[in-house]
Amino acid sequence: LDPTAAATAAAKVLKTFPLAPGGACSAAVSAVFLGADGKPGSAAVGVVTADPRTGGDGATHTVVSLPDGAQLYASTPVAGYGTSDHGVPRRAWMHAVPGGGAGAKASYRALLVTADAQLSLHGDGGAVEWYREEALALAAEVMFARLPPPKSAAAADADDLRVRPSFEERFKVQVLALKARFKHATSEEIDELTALRRARGVKLLPTRDTNGFRRQIIALAPSGALVALHNGDGRVMWRRFLGGGLDPNGDAASAYNYSAVLPWRPAASSSAHHDSEHALVLGTASSATASGGTKTRAVVVNLYTGAVESDVVLPFAAAHMLPMPSAASGHSNAGEEAHGHEPSAMLLVDAAGAVAHVFPDTADARAAAYADRPSISFFTVDQDKSELRGYSLLPAEAQVYDAASYATAQTWAARFPPEVGDIVGFAAKPANEVVNSWVRVLGDRSTLFKYLSPNVIFVATAPKGASSVDSAVSVHLLDAATGRVLYRVRHAEARGPVHAVGCEN
């Protein structure tokens, strides 16, 4: 507070904190604030600490006096805010609230931002008053998933009293509905009835409906924050932070960049997964011992509860995820067609070694890979050279039926000349696309069959630096298995970049 005194005073260590895995500080220190009396001599700072040595114990709030370094306040550990739950605290703001009467102690409130980008306000004693999932603003991958079936154990765990009407509310709705039916309700009562029905309707139940309209939205942020939202009102069903704590190898989970979330189906032999919904989350991180200096973390998450059911670290960077048709079509649990396109095994292509690895490494997955190897292919896009390259698996030896990996080889390449331009956009069909109708009936009652090849690639090119008169975007549809051009069209007076989505035809 006194610049002259601060310039001549010697630095003094008031408090030290342990480092979290990965070298991050385990504490967030607030700006200087005055005590409840507002006097300059009561200057203090607030500290929110999540000790990585006891990651599951929660975060602790402390207030340290700057004049003498004394600890003015310390809260009990806030449950649910340990390093494994939200990561380490990143930013904190704290202020003192005067006591209610003479001699009453001041209380402290803290606004906290954690490593998973959650913003929360903590009251006296560390009680959480509200929170916001700001990780949704950073979400890079999104997918839809089913809700638990009614009258199941998962549905009982997901039951939410916020959308369950009480007896009083149900009675009030019936009375207002009866008055409205006989036209004896006032406009205020009609508005109240409408509000009650919207707030407590069947659309917001945490269970699936017959037609499949009620769903949950799964959002993944690069930090590892996985959040499930109800599509009816956007409320948070559950959340899981994969970037906190340690990975299965004992390394910092915060070092990974989580970039993919895919529908997943556990092994068909597991009776516990008879009617479940899962996702596979993939993240990459640097590693001196991995192929190409990058490793991959593969996490299987139960989408009904957010629980982690499998967590492994692979010694290579997964550049491509190739589902295997045999692994997806082998499921027939209770006639659940919705699972027919969700794989229980896939091939992960090493970005450095050009090798496709079977995941998970089980006997069933190896058998599926051996059966599907002739039909599996993938492609890469080199925008710097305006070139596409196609790859397939090399045939395995005749006696090898349980190979854990397959070498890959380039089978075709397509390079666009300078007059056509550089690649300004590309897209491919989703591997788990569900086709609802194979044909389209035209106005004259004729039938148009859709071209449903899963290997269609959309590529857009445009000349670089062309004038407004000469600018154009050329669109190409290619077969990813053979490299053959299926269709080409030129759009004059257009510019890139181009964003596209491949769906059915």
Backbone torsions as a table, in degrees:
resi	resn	phi	psi	omega
1	LEU	NA	-23.8	178.3
2	ASP	-110.9	103.1	-175.6
3	PRO	-59.0	-36.3	-179.2
4	THR	-67.0	-44.7	179.5
5	ALA	-68.0	-35.4	-179.2
6	ALA	-67.1	-31.0	-178.5
7	ALA	-73.0	-28.3	-176.8
8	THR	-100.0	-13.6	-177.2
9	ALA	-78.9	147.7	177.6
10	ALA	-79.8	145.2	179.7
11	ALA	-67.7	143.0	-177.8
12	LYS	-132.1	129.1	178.8
13	VAL	-80.5	118.3	-179.7
14	LEU	-93.2	-36.7	-175.5
15	LYS	-160.8	144.3	176.7
16	THR	-120.1	156.5	-176.7
17	PHE	-134.7	145.5	177.3
18	PRO	-72.6	155.0	177.5
19	LEU	-85.8	142.5	176.4
20	ALA	-81.3	164.2	175.4
21	PRO	-55.7	132.7	-175.3
22	GLY	97.3	-6.1	175.9
23	GLY	91.9	3.9	179.6
24	ALA	-78.5	147.9	176.9
25	CYS	-70.5	139.7	-176.1
26	SER	-88.8	8.8	-177.8
27	ALA	-133.8	149.9	173.1
28	ALA	-118.7	126.6	-176.1
29	VAL	-106.7	131.1	-178.9
30	SER	-79.6	172.3	171.7
31	ALA	-71.6	162.7	-179.6
32	VAL	-67.3	133.9	176.3
33	PHE	-134.5	158.9	179.3
34	LEU	-88.6	153.2	178.9
35	GLY	-67.7	-176.8	-177.2
36	ALA	-63.2	-26.8	-179.7
37	ASP	-81.5	-13.2	177.5
38	GLY	75.6	10.4	-178.5
39	LYS	-85.4	146.9	-179.2
40	PRO	-59.1	-31.1	-178.7
41	GLY	-71.4	-7.4	-179.0
42	SER	-100.9	19.7	-178.9
43	ALA	-61.3	139.0	-177.8
44	ALA	-150.7	169.2	173.8
45	VAL	-129.6	149.5	176.0
46	GLY	-101.4	144.9	-179.1
47	VAL	-130.8	128.8	173.7
48	VAL	-112.8	119.6	-173.2
49	THR	-121.7	135.5	171.1
50	ALA	-122.0	98.5	-174.5
51	ASP	-67.8	118.0	-179.4
52	PRO	-66.5	-18.8	179.5
53	ARG	-74.0	-21.2	174.7
54	THR	-130.6	62.4	-170.6
55	GLY	-58.5	-26.0	-176.9
56	GLY	-92.7	0.1	-175.2
57	ASP	-83.6	-16.9	179.3
58	GLY	103.0	175.4	-179.0
59	ALA	-92.5	150.7	-179.4
60	THR	-119.7	133.9	177.2
61	HIS	-101.1	129.5	175.7
62	THR	-133.6	153.3	176.5
63	VAL	-123.4	126.0	-176.2
64	VAL	-115.0	129.6	177.3
65	SER	-76.3	130.9	-179.8
66	LEU	-75.1	-37.9	-178.4
67	PRO	-60.7	-40.9	-175.2
68	ASP	-125.0	-2.2	178.6
69	GLY	76.2	10.4	-179.0
70	ALA	-74.5	149.1	177.7
71	GLN	-87.2	113.9	-176.2
72	LEU	-86.1	-26.3	-174.2
73	TYR	-158.3	144.7	175.2
74	ALA	-147.8	128.0	-179.8
75	SER	-92.8	164.2	170.7
76	THR	-74.1	155.9	-179.7
77	PRO	-56.3	131.7	-179.9
78	VAL	-82.5	112.0	-177.3
79	ALA	-62.4	141.2	179.1
80	GLY	85.9	4.4	-179.6
81	TYR	-125.2	33.9	173.2
82	GLY	-81.0	175.0	-178.2
83	THR	-64.2	-29.0	178.7
84	SER	-77.6	-17.2	-179.0
85	ASP	-91.6	-47.1	-176.1
86	HIS	-131.1	1.7	-173.3
87	GLY	80.5	-168.9	-178.7
88	VAL	-81.2	152.0	173.9
89	PRO	-64.1	136.6	-179.5
90	ARG	-103.6	-44.7	179.7
91	ARG	-138.4	148.5	178.9
92	ALA	-146.7	141.4	173.3
93	TRP	-129.9	131.5	-175.7
94	MET	-136.3	147.5	175.5
95	HIS	-145.8	159.4	-178.1
96	ALA	-95.6	141.1	177.3
97	VAL	-114.0	120.3	-178.2
98	PRO	-58.8	150.7	177.5
99	GLY	-69.0	163.6	-174.7
100	GLY	-76.1	-20.7	-177.1
101	GLY	-146.2	-176.2	179.6
102	ALA	-65.6	130.2	178.8
103	GLY	80.3	-2.9	179.8
104	ALA	-74.9	141.4	-179.3
105	LYS	-76.3	148.8	177.4
106	ALA	-74.5	150.4	174.1
107	SER	-110.2	164.2	-174.9
108	TYR	-129.9	141.1	176.9
109	ARG	-123.1	144.2	-176.5
110	ALA	-130.8	136.6	171.8
111	LEU	-103.3	122.8	-167.7
112	LEU	-125.5	138.1	171.1
113	VAL	-118.6	123.6	-178.8
114	THR	-101.6	175.9	-174.9
115	ALA	-64.6	-23.8	178.4
116	ASP	-87.9	13.3	176.5
117	ALA	68.4	25.5	173.9
118	GLN	-88.5	133.7	176.9
119	LEU	-105.9	126.0	-176.6
120	SER	-142.1	150.3	176.3
121	LEU	-109.9	125.0	-178.7
122	HIS	-110.7	127.1	179.2
123	GLY	-88.3	-161.6	-178.4
124	ASP	-62.3	132.8	-177.8
125	GLY	82.3	2.2	179.4
126	GLY	87.5	5.3	-179.4
127	ALA	-64.2	133.4	-177.9
128	VAL	-80.8	117.3	-179.2
129	GLU	-88.0	-38.4	174.7
130	TRP	-162.1	163.9	177.2
131	TYR	-150.3	157.9	178.1
132	ARG	-132.2	133.4	178.8
133	GLU	-87.1	81.3	-180.0
134	GLU	-72.1	-8.8	175.6
135	ALA	-63.3	-21.2	178.0
136	LEU	-63.8	-29.1	178.0
137	ALA	-71.3	-19.1	-179.0
138	LEU	-102.6	0.5	-174.9
139	ALA	-61.1	129.5	179.2
140	ALA	-108.6	-18.0	-179.9
141	GLU	-130.9	135.5	-178.4
142	VAL	-138.0	142.4	174.5
143	MET	-148.2	156.3	175.2
144	PHE	-95.9	148.1	178.4
145	ALA	-144.3	158.3	179.7
146	ARG	-76.9	157.1	173.3
147	LEU	-90.8	165.1	179.0
148	PRO	-62.5	148.9	176.6
149	PRO	-69.3	151.4	178.0
150	PRO	-62.0	153.2	176.8
151	LYS	57.8	38.0	175.0
152	SER	-120.4	166.6	179.4
153	ALA	-63.7	-38.6	179.0
154	ALA	-65.6	-36.7	178.2
155	ALA	-67.3	-36.4	177.9
156	ALA	-64.8	-38.3	178.1
157	ASP	-69.0	-31.3	-177.4
158	ALA	-89.3	-0.4	-177.4
159	ASP	-58.3	135.5	-174.3
160	ASP	-124.6	115.7	-178.7
161	LEU	-68.4	-15.2	-180.0
162	ARG	-67.6	-22.8	-179.8
163	VAL	-115.4	3.7	176.6
164	ARG	-93.4	116.5	-178.7
165	PRO	-70.7	143.7	175.6
166	SER	-78.1	171.7	178.5
167	PHE	-61.3	-40.3	-179.5
168	GLU	-63.6	-40.8	-179.9
169	GLU	-68.2	-41.9	177.6
170	ARG	-61.1	-42.4	179.1
171	PHE	-63.8	-41.6	-178.9
172	LYS	-66.2	-38.7	178.4
173	VAL	-63.8	-41.8	-179.5
174	GLN	-65.9	-39.3	179.1
175	VAL	-66.3	-46.6	-179.3
176	LEU	-66.0	-37.7	178.6
177	ALA	-65.2	-36.3	178.4
178	LEU	-67.9	-40.7	178.2
179	LYS	-66.9	-37.5	179.6
180	ALA	-69.2	-33.8	-179.1
181	ARG	-64.3	-38.1	-179.5
182	PHE	-96.6	12.4	173.9
183	LYS	60.8	40.1	175.1
184	HIS	-111.8	6.5	-177.8
185	ALA	-90.8	140.6	175.9
186	THR	-78.2	170.5	179.3
187	SER	-64.0	-35.3	177.7
188	GLU	-65.3	-39.1	179.1
189	GLU	-69.5	-35.2	175.9
190	ILE	-63.7	-43.5	178.3
191	ASP	-63.2	-40.4	179.0
192	GLU	-65.2	-40.4	178.3
193	LEU	-63.8	-41.9	178.9
194	THR	-63.8	-42.2	179.7
195	ALA	-65.5	-40.6	179.3
196	LEU	-65.1	-40.2	-179.9
197	ARG	-68.7	-35.8	179.0
198	ARG	-70.3	-40.1	-175.6
199	ALA	-76.6	-27.7	-175.0
200	ARG	-128.4	50.2	-178.0
201	GLY	-99.4	169.5	-179.6
202	VAL	-69.4	-17.4	179.1
203	LYS	-65.9	-19.5	-176.1
204	LEU	-102.3	3.8	-179.6
205	LEU	-65.2	146.5	-177.9
206	PRO	-84.5	26.3	178.4
207	THR	-127.7	159.2	-177.8
208	ARG	-74.0	155.4	177.1
209	ASP	-107.8	174.0	-175.1
210	THR	-64.1	-39.8	-176.3
211	ASN	-87.9	-6.4	177.1
212	GLY	79.3	22.7	179.4
213	PHE	-80.2	-33.2	178.0
214	ARG	-78.4	122.4	-176.8
215	ARG	-139.6	169.0	170.2
216	GLN	-116.6	144.8	-178.7
217	ILE	-103.7	121.4	-178.7
218	ILE	-100.4	119.9	-179.3
219	ALA	-116.4	133.3	-179.0
220	LEU	-121.0	125.7	175.4
221	ALA	-97.5	153.8	179.8
222	PRO	-57.9	-24.6	179.5
223	SER	-73.5	-13.4	-178.0
224	GLY	104.5	6.9	177.1
225	ALA	-77.2	117.8	-179.3
226	LEU	-113.7	117.3	-173.6
227	VAL	-125.6	134.2	176.9
228	ALA	-107.8	125.8	-179.6
229	LEU	-115.1	145.0	173.3
230	HIS	-80.9	131.5	-176.5
231	ASN	-74.6	-7.3	178.3
232	GLY	-77.1	-45.7	-177.9
233	ASP	-134.3	1.0	176.6
234	GLY	79.4	10.1	-180.0
235	ARG	-72.6	155.3	-178.8
236	VAL	-79.4	120.6	177.9
237	MET	-81.2	-46.6	175.9
238	TRP	-161.8	167.1	178.4
239	ARG	-145.0	153.0	177.6
240	ARG	-146.9	133.3	178.7
241	PHE	-108.7	110.7	-178.3
242	LEU	-85.4	-12.0	-178.2
243	GLY	-89.7	8.4	179.0
244	GLY	-102.8	151.6	177.6
245	GLY	75.3	-143.1	-174.4
246	LEU	-121.2	154.8	173.8
247	ASP	-85.2	176.5	-177.6
248	PRO	-59.5	-21.6	178.6
249	ASN	-88.1	0.1	-179.6
250	GLY	86.8	8.8	178.0
251	ASP	-94.4	166.6	-177.2
252	ALA	-66.7	125.2	177.6
253	ALA	-71.4	-19.5	-179.6
254	SER	-73.2	-11.3	-179.2
255	ALA	-76.4	-13.1	-175.6
256	TYR	-84.9	147.5	170.2
257	ASN	-106.2	107.7	-174.8
258	TYR	-85.6	116.6	-168.2
259	SER	-126.3	0.6	-177.6
260	ALA	-148.7	137.3	171.4
261	VAL	-134.0	123.1	-171.8
262	LEU	-128.1	147.8	172.3
263	PRO	-61.2	142.0	-175.1
264	TRP	-142.1	149.7	178.6
265	ARG	-129.2	117.6	177.8
266	PRO	-62.1	170.8	-176.8
267	ALA	-55.2	139.9	-176.9
268	ALA	-66.4	-18.8	-178.0
269	SER	-75.9	-10.3	-177.4
270	SER	-87.6	112.6	179.5
271	SER	-70.3	-21.9	179.8
272	ALA	-68.8	-19.6	-178.4
273	HIS	-105.2	32.4	-175.9
274	HIS	-59.6	-43.7	-179.0
275	ASP	-139.5	68.4	-175.5
276	SER	-123.4	170.2	179.9
277	GLU	-131.3	126.4	-176.1
278	HIS	-133.6	163.7	175.5
279	ALA	-138.9	148.1	175.0
280	LEU	-105.3	121.6	179.4
281	VAL	-108.2	129.9	-179.1
282	LEU	-118.5	136.5	175.5
283	GLY	-139.6	152.4	-179.0
284	THR	-122.0	150.3	178.9
285	ALA	-151.2	157.6	179.3
286	SER	-72.3	142.3	178.5
287	SER	-154.9	128.4	-178.3
288	ALA	-68.9	-24.1	-176.6
289	THR	-95.9	-4.8	-177.2
290	ALA	-90.5	163.4	177.8
291	SER	-66.1	125.1	-178.8
292	GLY	72.9	8.2	179.1
293	GLY	78.1	14.4	-178.8
294	THR	-137.1	138.2	177.5
295	LYS	-116.8	164.5	-177.7
296	THR	-125.2	134.9	174.2
297	ARG	-105.5	126.3	-179.2
298	ALA	-115.9	118.3	-175.8
299	VAL	-122.0	127.3	175.1
300	VAL	-99.7	123.6	-174.6
301	VAL	-118.0	134.7	173.2
302	ASN	-77.2	118.2	-175.1
303	LEU	-80.2	-5.5	173.2
304	TYR	-81.7	-34.6	-174.3
305	THR	-121.9	-18.4	-174.9
306	GLY	84.4	5.3	-178.6
307	ALA	-75.2	143.4	176.7
308	VAL	-85.1	122.0	-177.7
309	GLU	-104.7	-19.2	178.3
310	SER	-153.1	140.3	-177.4
311	ASP	-150.0	111.7	-179.3
312	VAL	-133.4	156.2	176.8
313	VAL	-116.0	126.3	-178.6
314	LEU	-104.1	138.1	-174.2
315	PRO	-83.1	43.5	176.8
316	PHE	-161.4	164.8	178.1
317	ALA	-93.0	120.3	-179.8
318	ALA	-80.8	105.5	-179.1
319	ALA	-88.4	-28.2	-179.7
320	HIS	-138.4	141.3	175.6
321	MET	-112.6	115.8	-173.9
322	LEU	-114.2	101.0	177.2
323	PRO	-64.6	150.7	179.7
324	MET	-107.7	123.4	-178.1
325	PRO	-57.1	-37.9	-179.0
326	SER	-64.0	-35.5	-179.6
327	ALA	-73.5	-24.8	-179.8
328	ALA	-87.8	-32.3	-175.6
329	SER	-87.6	-4.4	-176.7
330	GLY	-84.4	4.7	-177.9
331	HIS	-101.9	133.0	176.9
332	SER	-144.8	46.5	-178.3
333	ASN	-75.4	112.4	173.5
334	ALA	52.5	29.5	176.8
335	GLY	67.5	29.8	-178.5
336	GLU	-81.8	92.4	-179.2
337	GLU	-65.5	-24.5	-177.0
338	ALA	-63.2	-21.6	-179.9
339	HIS	-91.5	-1.1	-174.0
340	GLY	-64.4	-21.9	-178.2
341	HIS	-109.0	10.3	179.0
342	GLU	-99.8	118.4	-175.8
343	PRO	-77.2	151.3	170.3
344	SER	-106.3	0.3	177.0
345	ALA	-157.8	153.5	178.0
346	MET	-155.6	170.7	175.3
347	LEU	-104.2	127.6	177.5
348	LEU	-107.0	120.9	-175.1
349	VAL	-89.1	125.7	177.7
350	ASP	-70.2	124.2	-177.9
351	ALA	-66.6	-28.6	-176.0
352	ALA	-95.8	-39.2	-173.0
353	GLY	-96.9	-1.3	-178.9
354	ALA	52.3	43.6	179.3
355	VAL	-125.8	137.6	177.4
356	ALA	-99.5	121.0	-177.2
357	HIS	-102.2	139.8	177.7
358	VAL	-76.7	131.0	177.9
359	PHE	-136.4	130.2	-8.5
360	PRO	-74.1	159.8	-175.5
361	ASP	-81.7	77.4	178.7
362	THR	-123.1	167.2	-179.3
363	ALA	-64.0	-41.3	179.6
364	ASP	-65.7	-40.7	179.7
365	ALA	-66.9	-38.5	178.0
366	ARG	-65.8	-39.3	178.6
367	ALA	-65.6	-39.1	177.9
368	ALA	-66.2	-38.9	178.8
369	ALA	-65.1	-40.3	179.3
370	TYR	-65.5	-38.6	-179.2
371	ALA	-72.2	-32.3	-174.8
372	ASP	-96.9	-4.4	-172.6
373	ARG	-57.4	-33.6	-179.5
374	PRO	-68.8	-24.3	-174.5
375	SER	-102.2	-0.3	-177.1
376	ILE	-91.8	130.5	176.7
377	SER	-148.3	164.4	176.7
378	PHE	-153.4	170.8	-177.6
379	PHE	-139.3	160.2	174.7
380	THR	-127.2	153.4	-179.7
381	VAL	-120.0	121.6	176.8
382	ASP	-108.2	96.1	-176.4
383	GLN	-72.0	-25.5	178.3
384	ASP	-66.5	-36.9	-179.6
385	LYS	-102.0	2.2	-177.8
386	SER	53.0	52.5	-174.1
387	GLU	-138.0	142.6	173.0
388	LEU	-113.6	141.9	179.7
389	ARG	-131.0	136.7	179.3
390	GLY	-109.1	145.8	-176.8
391	TYR	-134.0	154.4	173.8
392	SER	-141.2	169.5	-179.7
393	LEU	-83.2	139.1	174.7
394	LEU	-71.5	141.3	179.6
395	PRO	-59.4	134.4	176.1
396	ALA	-78.1	160.5	177.2
397	GLU	-62.4	150.7	-172.7
398	ALA	-59.5	-31.5	-175.6
399	GLN	-91.6	-2.0	-177.8
400	VAL	-96.5	104.3	178.7
401	TYR	-105.2	-11.7	-175.8
402	ASP	-126.1	40.8	179.3
403	ALA	-67.9	138.8	179.4
404	ALA	-88.9	-11.0	179.5
405	SER	-153.9	156.3	-179.1
406	TYR	-133.5	137.0	175.3
407	ALA	-75.0	151.5	179.9
408	THR	-115.9	156.4	179.2
409	ALA	-143.0	146.2	178.3
410	GLN	-74.2	131.7	-178.1
411	THR	-111.4	-22.9	178.0
412	TRP	-158.7	163.6	176.9
413	ALA	-148.5	144.3	178.0
414	ALA	-132.9	117.0	-178.6
415	ARG	-116.5	134.1	-176.9
416	PHE	-93.8	130.3	-178.6
417	PRO	-69.3	163.3	-177.5
418	PRO	-59.9	-33.3	-178.3
419	GLU	-68.7	-25.2	175.5
420	VAL	-78.3	-36.7	175.4
421	GLY	114.7	-177.2	178.6
422	ASP	-89.2	160.1	177.8
423	ILE	-74.3	121.2	-178.7
424	VAL	-114.3	2.7	177.5
425	GLY	176.7	148.4	176.3
426	PHE	-155.1	158.8	180.0
427	ALA	-157.8	157.8	177.8
428	ALA	-137.7	160.8	179.1
429	LYS	-71.0	145.6	175.4
430	PRO	-66.4	142.1	-176.9
431	ALA	-67.2	-26.7	-177.2
432	ASN	-104.4	28.5	-178.2
433	GLU	-65.4	134.7	177.0
434	VAL	-104.4	123.4	-179.0
435	VAL	-94.8	117.2	-178.3
436	ASN	-84.3	-27.6	-180.0
437	SER	-146.3	130.4	-178.3
438	TRP	-84.0	-14.9	-176.8
439	VAL	-131.1	165.7	173.9
440	ARG	-130.5	125.6	-179.5
441	VAL	-88.7	122.0	-178.3
442	LEU	-84.1	176.9	-176.6
443	GLY	-65.5	-27.6	179.6
444	ASP	-91.0	16.0	178.0
445	ARG	72.4	9.0	174.4
446	SER	-81.3	163.0	-175.0
447	THR	-112.7	130.4	177.7
448	LEU	-113.6	117.0	-179.4
449	PHE	-83.1	136.6	-179.3
450	LYS	-80.0	148.0	174.9
451	TYR	-89.9	102.1	-167.8
452	LEU	-106.1	28.6	177.5
453	SER	-65.3	129.7	179.4
454	PRO	-76.6	-1.1	-174.9
455	ASN	-102.6	13.6	-177.6
456	VAL	-76.1	132.3	177.1
457	ILE	-115.5	135.2	173.8
458	PHE	-100.4	125.2	179.2
459	VAL	-131.6	130.2	177.3
460	ALA	-115.7	134.0	179.1
461	THR	-127.0	153.4	179.0
462	ALA	-151.8	140.9	177.7
463	PRO	-62.8	142.1	-177.8
464	LYS	-85.0	129.7	176.8
465	GLY	71.9	20.4	-179.8
466	ALA	-74.4	149.9	177.9
467	SER	-71.9	170.8	-178.7
468	SER	-64.8	-26.7	179.8
469	VAL	-77.7	-40.0	-176.0
470	ASP	-91.7	-3.0	-176.7
471	SER	-68.6	144.5	179.1
472	ALA	-163.6	153.4	175.9
473	VAL	-119.5	124.9	177.0
474	SER	-101.8	131.9	-179.1
475	VAL	-110.6	131.7	-178.1
476	HIS	-126.7	137.6	171.1
477	LEU	-112.3	121.9	-177.0
478	LEU	-120.3	155.9	173.1
479	ASP	-90.9	116.5	-175.3
480	ALA	-68.3	-20.4	-178.7
481	ALA	-80.5	-35.1	-175.5
482	THR	-117.8	-17.6	-176.5
483	GLY	83.8	3.5	-178.0
484	ARG	-72.5	138.7	177.5
485	VAL	-80.8	120.8	-178.4
486	LEU	-90.6	-33.6	-175.3
487	TYR	-161.1	147.2	179.3
488	ARG	-147.2	136.6	178.1
489	VAL	-146.8	149.4	-178.3
490	ARG	-116.5	128.8	178.4
491	HIS	-107.7	109.7	-178.5
492	ALA	-73.6	154.7	177.7
493	GLU	54.2	45.1	177.8
494	ALA	-130.2	156.7	-178.8
495	ARG	-135.0	159.7	173.8
496	GLY	-90.1	-179.6	-0.5
497	PRO	-74.6	162.6	-177.1
498	VAL	-119.6	132.6	176.5
499	HIS	-116.7	132.5	-175.0
500	ALA	-142.9	157.8	176.2
501	VAL	-130.1	127.5	177.7
502	GLY	-91.7	123.6	-177.2
503	CYS	-146.5	121.0	-179.1
504	GLU	50.2	-110.9	-175.6
505	ASN	-103.6	NA	NA
